[in-house]
Amino acid sequence: MIKLFRFLKPYTVPFIAVLIVLFGQAMAELYLPTLMSDVVNDGMIKGDSAYIWRYGGYMLIVALGSSVCAILGSFLSARIAVAFSRDLREKVFVKAEQYALHEFDTMGTSSMITRTTNDITQVQTLMVMGMRFMIYAPILCIGGIIMALSKDAHLTLILAIILPLMAVTIAALAKLVVPLFKIMQTKVDTLNRVVRENLIGIRVIRAFDKQEVEKQRFDNANQDLVSTAIKVNRIMAAMQPVMIFFMNITSVAIIWFAGIRIADGNMAIGDMMAFLQYAMQIMFSIIMVSIMFVMIPRAQASAVRINEVLDLEPEIKDVANPKTADDKRGYIEFDNVTFYYPGAEEPALSGINFSAGPGQVTAIIGGTGAGKSTLINLIPRFYDITEGSIRVNGVSIAEMSQFDLRQKIGFVPQSAILFSGTVRENICFGKKDASMDEVIHVSKIAQADDFISKMADGYDAEVSQGGTNLSGGQKQRLSIARALVRKPEIYIFDDSFSALDYKTDANLRHALKGETQNATVIIVAQRVSTVKDADQIIVLDQGEIKAIGKHYDLLKSSTVYKEIVSSQLSEEEM
């Protein structure tokens, strides 16, 4: 938790202001019982109405000052806490943006969402309450003890007995609550994961008629969280009556023993009333601190999870002095590349050697699990290779900045990912300042202009989150248009034509030839019809290149390629 406080540095001045106003509030609260004591002892008992009016007016002024300080303290502490959580949320998000795909897999999407939302909210709540209670309560407690001693030192023996008992009780309750709060945050992660999977996979769930199964799965996760929350709330609920019991016992004891001292002439009535108020202030401040001790464990558990995100260093980093790769354009070279996924015993790719240049279409084909997507994910440096070297324009990608490298690439992923917004905004995701003419031009090449024009609002039509209001083929074509609008040096299509019919596929590939004639094109595909016209076809099998060549040459020289082709085409087509 303390590690997160370093982000409070920009708010030093308002934090000092909170200290000042809360100190003023505490001083005003501590002065009021003394004024009341004077009113009773020197005004009411002596029957001096003028004294009562004068000191009653002082009490109103002090009470008003206390109220103003309380309002200012609450306002400033809330402002600081909200700004702090805003900055923290931004830092967590930016840090997550720097992660390699492996770090995302390690953290988990549902956990990252919880850490960015619920966990930061827990810390924010503690900040608001902490600045109010952890500053105000100690001042009130210490000041109350000093003022109580000044009124009657003998009666403070009651507090010397009660206060340690309260502290022990609070510590025992906190010891029970701390582990439960940590468990709760983990169970919130689990619930989020179940909800997210159900929302994303609703079509599959309905298709297999598994609504009841998933409902039961949700109920189990939900009930698991609820049962833990109930345990926590039962412990917290027990705290209030226990604290009230201590306060009532203290009040009775003070009145009892103060009455004896008043009868003996050793104490004034006003002093007894003041002492009683100081005792209540002391105990109330302890209760405020106890509330904080209940909140701290949960916020601490959240802070640990937030720090895990902030402290996790991305595996893929830019070198201190990155090199530029502008002497050539679109040249890619794989030099004896081997790659292991983190924790894997066998390589996903082994001994990969090939090169591709501008004006050339390189196709990659192979069976399921051959390593096709893994290979092209290495080019934008989504993963770092284990051995060998990948060079773009003659420079190793490990020596280039990630920004510079990815600016040269137009990437179309295997799963077409679209964002909520308009059609135009999704296409312009590839180039922020793209003109409308550019958007229409690339849409026509991607064979997307026809269906976009038929939409009610055309290019201003809304795309729902994840593109759920579009078909698979429409999403793929928009993803292709998004890559084309960048006009990059290198185009990577990861099985990006799989949802297209054969006619649209053929028209798209024909249109791409003119648009990408000065760029390097790499196509991963399962269809032989998509790759057979490529300048070179790379045949992958079990992470190794089995053959490289043109379609007709590979039919004669590669058994693996011939098997793939024969499974899709007839003898005449071959």
C-alpha positions as CSV (number, residue, x, y, z in Angstrom):
1,M,0.0,0.0,0.0
2,I,2.8,2.4,0.9
3,K,4.4,1.9,-2.5
4,L,1.3,3.5,-4.1
5,F,1.7,6.6,-2.0
6,R,4.6,7.7,-4.3
7,F,1.9,8.7,-6.8
8,L,0.5,11.3,-4.3
9,K,3.5,13.5,-4.9
10,P,1.7,15.9,-7.4
11,Y,-1.0,16.5,-4.7
12,T,1.4,17.6,-1.9
13,V,-0.1,21.1,-1.6
14,P,-3.7,20.0,-1.3
15,F,-2.7,17.2,1.1
16,I,-1.1,19.8,3.3
17,A,-4.3,21.9,3.1
18,V,-6.3,18.8,4.2
19,L,-3.9,18.5,7.2
20,I,-4.4,22.1,8.2
21,V,-8.2,22.2,7.9
22,L,-8.6,18.8,9.7
23,F,-6.2,20.1,12.5
24,G,-8.4,23.2,12.7
25,Q,-11.6,21.0,12.9
26,A,-10.0,18.8,15.7
27,M,-9.0,21.9,17.7
28,A,-12.4,23.3,17.4
29,E,-14.0,20.1,18.5
30,L,-11.7,19.9,21.5
31,Y,-12.4,23.5,22.5
32,L,-16.2,23.1,22.6
33,P,-16.4,20.9,25.8
34,T,-14.2,23.4,27.6
35,L,-16.5,26.3,26.6
36,M,-19.5,24.3,27.7
37,S,-17.8,23.6,31.0
38,D,-17.2,27.3,31.5
39,V,-20.9,28.0,30.6
40,V,-22.1,25.5,33.2
41,N,-19.6,26.4,36.0
42,D,-19.5,30.2,35.6
43,G,-22.8,30.9,33.9
44,M,-25.6,28.5,34.8
45,I,-24.5,27.7,38.4
46,K,-23.9,31.4,39.2
47,G,-27.0,32.5,37.3
48,D,-25.0,34.9,35.1
49,S,-27.1,35.3,31.9
50,A,-24.7,37.7,30.2
51,Y,-21.9,35.2,30.6
52,I,-24.1,32.4,29.2
53,W,-25.0,34.5,26.1
54,R,-21.4,35.6,25.5
55,Y,-19.8,32.1,25.8
56,G,-22.8,30.5,24.0
57,G,-22.0,32.8,21.1
58,Y,-18.3,31.7,21.3
59,M,-19.6,28.1,21.1
60,L,-21.6,28.9,18.0
61,I,-18.6,30.5,16.3
62,V,-16.3,27.6,17.1
63,A,-19.0,25.1,16.0
64,L,-19.4,27.0,12.7
65,G,-15.6,27.0,12.2
66,S,-15.5,23.2,12.8
67,S,-18.3,22.7,10.3
68,V,-16.4,24.8,7.6
69,C,-13.2,22.9,8.3
70,A,-15.1,19.5,8.0
71,I,-16.7,20.5,4.7
72,L,-13.3,21.7,3.3
73,G,-11.5,18.6,4.5
74,S,-14.1,16.3,3.0
75,F,-14.0,18.2,-0.3
76,L,-10.2,18.3,-0.6
77,S,-9.7,14.7,0.5
78,A,-12.3,13.5,-2.1
79,R,-10.7,15.5,-4.8
80,I,-7.2,14.1,-4.0
81,A,-8.5,10.5,-3.8
82,V,-10.4,10.7,-7.1
83,A,-7.4,12.3,-8.9
84,F,-5.1,9.8,-7.4
85,S,-7.2,6.9,-8.5
86,R,-7.5,8.5,-12.0
87,D,-3.7,8.6,-12.3
88,L,-3.3,5.1,-10.9
89,R,-5.9,3.7,-13.4
90,E,-4.0,5.4,-16.2
91,K,-0.7,4.0,-15.1
92,V,-2.1,0.5,-14.8
93,F,-3.7,0.8,-18.3
94,V,-0.5,2.2,-19.9
95,K,1.6,-0.5,-18.2
96,A,-0.8,-3.2,-19.5
97,E,-0.5,-1.7,-23.0
98,Q,3.3,-2.4,-22.8
99,Y,2.9,-6.1,-21.9
100,A,3.8,-8.8,-24.4
101,L,1.2,-11.4,-25.1
102,H,2.8,-13.7,-22.6
103,E,2.2,-11.2,-19.8
104,F,-1.4,-10.8,-20.8
105,D,-1.8,-14.6,-20.6
106,T,-0.2,-14.7,-17.2
107,M,-2.4,-12.0,-15.7
108,G,-5.6,-13.0,-17.3
109,T,-8.2,-10.6,-18.9
110,S,-10.8,-10.9,-16.1
111,S,-8.1,-10.3,-13.5
112,M,-6.8,-7.2,-15.3
113,I,-10.3,-5.8,-15.5
114,T,-10.8,-6.3,-11.8
115,R,-7.4,-4.7,-11.0
116,T,-8.2,-1.7,-13.1
117,T,-11.7,-1.1,-11.7
118,N,-12.6,-2.8,-8.4
119,D,-9.2,-2.8,-6.9
120,I,-8.5,0.8,-7.6
121,T,-11.9,1.7,-6.3
122,Q,-11.0,0.0,-3.0
123,V,-7.8,2.0,-2.7
124,Q,-9.7,5.2,-3.6
125,T,-12.3,4.6,-0.9
126,L,-9.5,4.0,1.7
127,M,-7.8,7.3,0.5
128,V,-11.0,9.3,1.1
129,M,-11.7,7.8,4.5
130,G,-8.0,7.7,5.4
131,M,-7.4,11.4,4.9
132,R,-10.5,12.1,7.0
133,F,-10.1,9.6,9.8
134,M,-6.4,8.8,10.0
135,I,-5.5,12.5,10.3
136,Y,-8.5,13.8,12.3
137,A,-9.0,10.8,14.6
138,P,-5.4,10.7,16.1
139,I,-5.5,14.4,16.7
140,L,-8.8,14.2,18.4
141,C,-7.7,11.1,20.5
142,I,-4.5,12.6,21.7
143,G,-6.0,16.1,22.2
144,G,-9.0,14.5,24.1
145,I,-6.7,12.6,26.5
146,I,-4.7,15.8,27.2
147,M,-7.9,17.8,27.8
148,A,-9.4,15.0,29.9
149,L,-6.3,14.9,32.1
150,S,-6.6,18.7,32.6
151,K,-10.2,18.3,33.8
152,D,-9.6,15.4,36.2
153,A,-6.6,13.1,36.3
154,H,-8.2,10.5,38.6
155,L,-11.1,9.8,36.2
156,T,-8.6,9.0,33.3
157,L,-8.0,5.7,35.1
158,I,-11.3,4.6,33.7
159,L,-10.0,5.3,30.2
160,A,-6.7,3.5,31.0
161,I,-8.8,0.4,31.6
162,I,-11.4,0.7,28.8
163,L,-9.2,1.8,25.9
164,P,-6.8,-1.2,25.9
165,L,-9.8,-3.5,26.0
166,M,-11.2,-1.8,22.9
167,A,-7.8,-2.0,21.2
168,V,-7.5,-5.7,21.8
169,T,-11.1,-6.3,20.6
170,I,-10.5,-4.4,17.4
171,A,-7.2,-6.2,16.8
172,A,-8.9,-9.6,17.2
173,L,-11.7,-8.7,14.7
174,A,-9.1,-7.3,12.2
175,K,-7.2,-10.6,12.4
176,L,-10.3,-12.5,11.4
177,V,-11.1,-10.0,8.6
178,V,-7.7,-9.6,6.8
179,P,-7.5,-13.1,5.2
180,L,-11.2,-13.0,4.2
181,F,-10.7,-9.7,2.3
182,K,-7.8,-11.2,0.3
183,I,-10.0,-14.2,-0.6
184,M,-12.8,-12.0,-1.6
185,Q,-10.8,-10.2,-4.3
186,T,-9.7,-13.5,-5.8
187,K,-13.4,-14.6,-5.9
188,V,-14.3,-11.4,-7.6
189,D,-11.8,-12.3,-10.3
190,T,-13.5,-15.7,-10.7
191,L,-17.0,-14.2,-10.9
192,N,-15.8,-11.7,-13.5
193,R,-14.2,-14.5,-15.6
194,V,-17.4,-16.5,-15.6
195,V,-19.5,-13.5,-16.6
196,R,-17.1,-12.5,-19.3
197,E,-16.9,-16.0,-20.8
198,N,-20.7,-16.2,-20.8
199,L,-21.2,-12.9,-22.5
200,I,-18.6,-13.6,-25.1
201,G,-19.7,-17.1,-25.7
202,I,-23.4,-16.6,-25.6
203,R,-23.9,-18.0,-29.2
204,V,-22.0,-21.2,-28.4
205,I,-23.9,-21.6,-25.1
206,R,-27.2,-21.3,-26.9
207,A,-26.2,-23.4,-29.8
208,F,-25.4,-26.3,-27.4
209,D,-28.3,-25.6,-25.1
210,K,-26.1,-25.1,-22.1
211,Q,-27.9,-22.2,-20.5
212,E,-28.7,-24.2,-17.3
213,V,-25.2,-25.5,-17.0
214,E,-23.7,-22.0,-17.3
215,K,-26.4,-20.6,-14.9
216,Q,-25.3,-23.2,-12.4
217,R,-21.6,-22.2,-13.0
218,F,-22.5,-18.6,-12.4
219,D,-24.5,-19.4,-9.3
220,N,-21.6,-21.4,-7.8
221,A,-19.1,-18.5,-8.4
222,N,-21.6,-16.0,-7.2
223,Q,-22.5,-18.0,-4.1
224,D,-18.9,-18.6,-3.3
225,L,-18.3,-14.8,-3.3
226,V,-21.5,-14.1,-1.3
227,S,-20.6,-16.6,1.4
228,T,-17.3,-15.0,2.0
229,A,-18.8,-11.5,1.9
230,I,-21.4,-12.6,4.5
231,K,-18.6,-13.9,6.8
232,V,-16.9,-10.5,6.5
233,N,-20.0,-8.5,7.1
234,R,-20.9,-10.6,10.2
235,I,-17.6,-9.8,11.7
236,M,-17.9,-6.1,10.9
237,A,-21.5,-6.1,12.1
238,A,-20.3,-7.4,15.5
239,M,-18.0,-4.5,15.9
240,Q,-20.7,-1.8,16.2
241,P,-22.6,-3.3,19.2
242,V,-19.3,-4.1,20.9
243,M,-18.1,-0.5,20.5
244,I,-21.4,0.9,21.7
245,F,-21.2,-1.4,24.7
246,F,-17.7,0.0,25.6
247,M,-19.0,3.5,25.2
248,N,-22.0,3.0,27.4
249,I,-20.0,1.3,30.1
250,T,-17.5,4.2,30.0
251,S,-20.3,6.7,30.3
252,V,-21.9,5.0,33.3
253,A,-18.5,4.6,35.0
254,I,-17.6,8.3,34.5
255,I,-20.9,9.5,35.7
256,W,-20.8,7.2,38.7
257,F,-17.3,8.1,39.9
258,A,-17.6,11.7,38.9
259,G,-20.8,11.9,41.0
260,I,-18.8,10.7,44.0
261,R,-16.1,13.3,43.4
262,I,-18.6,16.1,42.9
263,A,-20.3,15.1,46.2
264,D,-16.9,15.3,47.9
265,G,-16.3,18.7,46.4
266,N,-13.4,17.6,44.3
267,M,-14.9,18.2,40.9
268,A,-17.3,20.7,39.3
269,I,-20.4,19.6,37.4
270,G,-19.2,21.4,34.2
271,D,-15.9,19.6,34.4
272,M,-17.7,16.3,34.7
273,M,-19.8,17.1,31.6
274,A,-16.6,18.2,29.7
275,F,-14.8,15.1,30.8
276,L,-17.6,12.9,29.6
277,Q,-17.5,14.6,26.2
278,Y,-13.8,14.2,25.9
279,A,-14.1,10.5,26.8
280,M,-16.7,10.1,24.0
281,Q,-14.4,12.0,21.6
282,I,-11.5,9.7,22.5
283,M,-13.6,6.6,22.0
284,F,-15.3,7.9,18.9
285,S,-11.8,8.5,17.4
286,I,-10.8,4.9,18.3
287,I,-14.0,3.7,16.5
288,M,-13.1,5.7,13.5
289,V,-9.6,4.2,13.5
290,S,-11.1,0.7,13.9
291,I,-13.3,1.3,10.8
292,M,-10.1,2.2,9.0
293,F,-8.4,-1.0,10.2
294,V,-11.4,-3.0,8.8
295,M,-11.0,-1.2,5.4
296,I,-7.2,-1.3,5.3
297,P,-6.9,-5.2,4.8
298,R,-9.2,-5.1,1.7
299,A,-7.5,-2.1,0.3
300,Q,-4.1,-3.7,1.1
301,A,-5.1,-6.8,-0.8
302,S,-6.1,-4.6,-3.8
303,A,-2.9,-2.6,-3.5
304,V,-0.8,-5.7,-3.7
305,R,-2.6,-6.7,-6.9
306,I,-2.2,-3.3,-8.4
307,N,1.5,-3.3,-7.6
308,E,1.8,-6.7,-9.3
309,V,0.7,-5.0,-12.5
310,L,2.9,-2.0,-12.1
311,D,6.0,-4.0,-11.0
312,L,5.7,-6.6,-13.7
313,E,8.4,-5.6,-16.3
314,P,7.5,-6.4,-19.9
315,E,9.7,-9.0,-21.4
316,I,9.8,-7.1,-24.7
317,K,11.6,-3.8,-24.3
318,D,13.1,-1.3,-26.7
319,V,16.9,-1.1,-26.7
320,A,18.5,2.1,-25.3
321,N,19.5,3.4,-28.8
322,P,17.1,1.9,-31.3
323,K,18.2,1.8,-35.0
324,T,16.1,3.0,-37.9
325,A,15.4,0.8,-40.8
326,D,14.6,3.2,-43.7
327,D,17.4,2.4,-46.1
328,K,15.3,-0.4,-47.7
329,R,11.6,-0.9,-47.8
330,G,9.6,-4.0,-46.8
331,Y,12.5,-6.6,-46.8
332,I,12.0,-9.4,-44.3
333,E,14.6,-12.0,-43.4
334,F,14.3,-15.0,-41.1
335,D,17.8,-16.3,-40.2
336,N,17.7,-19.7,-38.5
337,V,14.9,-18.6,-36.1
338,T,13.8,-20.9,-33.3
339,F,11.0,-20.0,-30.8
340,Y,9.8,-21.6,-27.6
341,Y,6.6,-20.4,-25.9
342,P,7.3,-19.6,-22.2
343,G,7.4,-22.8,-20.2
344,A,7.3,-25.1,-23.3
345,E,9.6,-28.0,-23.6
346,E,9.4,-28.3,-27.4
347,P,10.0,-25.4,-29.8
348,A,6.9,-24.0,-31.6
349,L,9.3,-23.1,-34.5
350,S,12.7,-24.5,-35.3
351,G,15.3,-23.5,-37.9
352,I,13.2,-21.1,-39.9
353,N,15.0,-19.5,-42.9
354,F,13.4,-17.5,-45.6
355,S,13.2,-13.9,-47.0
356,A,10.5,-11.8,-48.6
357,G,10.7,-8.5,-50.4
358,P,8.5,-5.8,-51.9
359,G,6.3,-6.7,-54.8
360,Q,6.4,-10.3,-53.7
361,V,3.6,-12.4,-52.2
362,T,4.7,-15.0,-49.7
363,A,2.1,-17.5,-48.6
364,I,2.4,-19.8,-45.6
365,I,0.4,-23.0,-45.5
366,G,0.3,-26.0,-43.2
367,G,-1.8,-28.2,-41.1
368,T,-3.4,-27.1,-37.8
369,G,-0.7,-26.5,-35.2
370,A,2.0,-26.2,-37.8
371,G,3.1,-22.8,-36.4
372,K,1.8,-20.5,-39.1
373,S,0.3,-17.8,-36.8
374,T,3.2,-18.1,-34.4
375,L,5.6,-17.3,-37.3
376,I,3.9,-14.2,-38.3
377,N,3.4,-13.0,-34.7
378,L,7.1,-12.9,-34.5
379,I,7.4,-10.2,-37.2
380,P,5.7,-7.4,-35.3
381,R,7.6,-8.7,-32.2
382,F,4.5,-9.8,-30.3
383,Y,6.9,-12.4,-28.9
384,D,10.7,-12.4,-28.8
385,I,12.5,-15.2,-30.6
386,T,14.6,-17.7,-28.7
387,E,17.4,-18.1,-31.2
388,G,18.4,-16.7,-34.6
389,S,17.5,-13.3,-36.0
390,I,14.6,-11.6,-37.8
391,R,15.6,-8.5,-39.9
392,V,13.3,-5.9,-41.4
393,N,15.0,-3.7,-44.0
394,G,18.4,-5.2,-42.9
395,V,18.0,-4.3,-39.2
396,S,17.2,-6.8,-36.5
397,I,13.8,-6.1,-35.1
398,A,15.3,-6.5,-31.6
399,E,17.3,-3.3,-32.3
400,M,14.4,-1.3,-33.6
401,S,11.8,0.5,-31.5
402,Q,8.5,-1.3,-31.4
403,F,6.7,1.8,-32.6
404,D,8.9,2.1,-35.6
405,L,8.6,-1.6,-36.5
406,R,4.8,-1.7,-36.2
407,Q,4.4,1.5,-38.2
408,K,5.8,-0.5,-41.1
409,I,3.3,-3.3,-40.8
410,G,-0.4,-3.6,-41.7
411,F,-1.6,-6.5,-39.7
412,V,-4.9,-8.4,-40.2
413,P,-5.3,-10.9,-37.3
414,Q,-6.9,-14.3,-37.6
415,S,-9.9,-13.2,-35.5
416,A,-11.3,-10.0,-36.9
417,I,-11.5,-7.5,-33.9
418,L,-13.6,-4.4,-34.3
419,F,-14.3,-1.6,-31.8
420,S,-17.5,0.1,-30.9
421,G,-18.0,3.2,-33.1
422,T,-18.7,3.9,-36.7
423,V,-17.5,2.0,-39.7
424,R,-15.3,4.9,-40.7
425,E,-13.8,5.1,-37.2
426,N,-12.9,1.4,-37.4
427,I,-11.2,1.8,-40.7
428,C,-9.4,5.0,-39.6
429,F,-8.0,3.0,-36.7
430,G,-5.3,2.1,-39.1
431,K,-4.6,5.8,-40.0
432,K,-6.1,8.5,-37.8
433,D,-6.1,11.3,-40.3
434,A,-7.3,9.2,-43.3
435,S,-9.5,11.2,-45.6
436,M,-13.0,10.0,-46.7
437,D,-11.6,9.4,-50.2
438,E,-8.9,7.1,-48.7
439,V,-11.5,5.3,-46.6
440,I,-13.8,4.6,-49.6
441,H,-10.8,3.6,-51.8
442,V,-9.5,0.9,-49.4
443,S,-13.1,-0.3,-48.7
444,K,-13.5,-0.9,-52.4
445,I,-10.3,-2.9,-52.5
446,A,-11.3,-4.9,-49.5
447,Q,-14.7,-5.6,-51.2
448,A,-16.4,-3.9,-48.3
449,D,-17.9,-0.8,-50.0
450,D,-20.9,-2.8,-51.3
451,F,-22.3,-3.8,-48.0
452,I,-21.3,-0.6,-46.3
453,S,-23.2,1.4,-48.9
454,K,-26.3,-0.7,-48.2
455,M,-26.3,0.2,-44.5
456,A,-28.7,2.9,-43.3
457,D,-25.9,5.4,-42.4
458,G,-23.3,4.1,-44.7
459,Y,-19.8,4.8,-43.4
460,D,-21.3,6.5,-40.3
461,A,-23.2,3.3,-39.4
462,E,-22.6,2.1,-35.9
463,V,-20.5,-1.0,-35.2
464,S,-21.4,-2.7,-31.9
465,Q,-18.8,-3.8,-29.5
466,G,-16.8,-6.6,-31.1
467,G,-18.7,-6.1,-34.4
468,T,-21.5,-8.4,-33.3
469,N,-23.9,-6.7,-35.7
470,L,-21.7,-7.7,-38.7
471,S,-21.1,-11.1,-40.2
472,G,-17.7,-12.8,-40.1
473,G,-17.0,-12.0,-43.7
474,Q,-17.9,-8.3,-43.2
475,K,-15.7,-8.1,-40.2
476,Q,-12.8,-9.6,-42.1
477,R,-13.2,-7.1,-44.9
478,L,-13.3,-4.2,-42.6
479,S,-10.1,-5.5,-40.9
480,I,-8.4,-5.7,-44.3
481,A,-9.5,-2.2,-45.1
482,R,-8.1,-1.0,-41.8
483,A,-4.7,-2.5,-42.7
484,L,-4.8,-1.1,-46.2
485,V,-5.4,2.5,-45.2
486,R,-2.1,2.6,-43.5
487,K,-0.2,2.0,-46.8
488,P,2.5,0.1,-44.9
489,E,5.7,-1.5,-46.2
490,I,4.6,-5.0,-45.1
491,Y,1.1,-6.6,-45.2
492,I,0.4,-9.6,-43.0
493,F,-2.8,-11.5,-43.5
494,D,-3.3,-14.2,-40.9
495,D,-6.0,-16.5,-42.4
496,S,-7.9,-13.3,-43.2
497,F,-9.9,-14.7,-46.1
498,S,-11.4,-17.7,-44.4
499,A,-14.9,-16.2,-44.0
500,L,-15.1,-15.0,-47.6
501,D,-16.8,-16.9,-50.4
502,Y,-14.6,-17.9,-53.3
503,K,-15.8,-15.2,-55.6
504,T,-15.1,-12.4,-53.0
505,D,-11.8,-14.0,-52.1
506,A,-10.7,-14.0,-55.8
507,N,-11.9,-10.4,-56.3
508,L,-10.1,-9.2,-53.2
509,R,-6.8,-10.9,-54.1
510,H,-7.0,-9.4,-57.6
511,A,-7.6,-5.9,-56.2
512,L,-4.8,-6.3,-53.7
513,K,-2.2,-6.9,-56.4
514,G,-2.4,-3.3,-57.6
515,E,-2.6,-1.8,-54.1
516,T,0.3,-3.8,-52.7
517,Q,2.7,-4.0,-55.7
518,N,5.4,-2.0,-53.9
519,A,4.9,-3.7,-50.6
520,T,5.8,-7.1,-49.1
521,V,2.7,-9.3,-48.6
522,I,2.6,-12.4,-46.3
523,I,-0.5,-14.5,-46.4
524,V,-1.4,-17.3,-44.0
525,A,-4.2,-19.4,-45.3
526,Q,-5.8,-22.9,-45.2
527,R,-7.3,-22.6,-48.7
528,V,-5.0,-23.7,-51.5
529,S,-7.0,-21.4,-53.9
530,T,-5.9,-18.4,-51.8
531,V,-2.1,-19.2,-51.9
532,K,-1.6,-21.0,-55.2
533,D,-0.8,-17.8,-57.1
534,A,1.8,-16.6,-54.5
535,D,5.3,-15.9,-55.6
536,Q,6.6,-18.3,-53.0
537,I,4.7,-20.7,-50.8
538,I,6.2,-21.8,-47.5
539,V,5.1,-25.2,-46.3
540,L,5.2,-25.6,-42.6
541,D,4.8,-28.8,-40.6
542,Q,5.3,-29.2,-36.9
543,G,7.2,-25.9,-36.6
544,E,9.6,-26.6,-39.5
545,I,9.8,-25.5,-43.1
546,K,9.4,-28.5,-45.2
547,A,9.5,-26.8,-48.6
548,I,9.5,-23.4,-50.3
549,G,8.5,-22.8,-53.9
550,K,5.7,-22.0,-56.3
551,H,2.5,-24.0,-56.5
552,Y,3.3,-26.3,-59.4
553,D,6.9,-26.9,-58.3
554,L,5.7,-27.9,-54.8
555,L,3.2,-30.3,-56.3
556,K,6.1,-32.2,-57.7
557,S,8.6,-31.8,-54.8
558,S,6.7,-31.6,-51.6
559,T,4.7,-34.5,-50.2
560,V,3.2,-32.4,-47.4
561,Y,2.0,-29.8,-49.9
562,K,0.6,-32.3,-52.3
563,E,-1.4,-33.9,-49.4
564,I,-2.9,-30.5,-48.5
565,V,-3.8,-29.7,-52.1
566,S,-5.3,-33.2,-52.8
567,S,-7.5,-32.8,-49.7
568,Q,-9.1,-29.6,-51.3
569,L,-8.8,-29.9,-55.1
570,S,-9.7,-32.5,-57.6
571,E,-7.1,-34.0,-60.0
572,E,-8.2,-31.7,-62.8
573,E,-7.9,-28.6,-60.5
574,M,-4.5,-29.7,-59.3
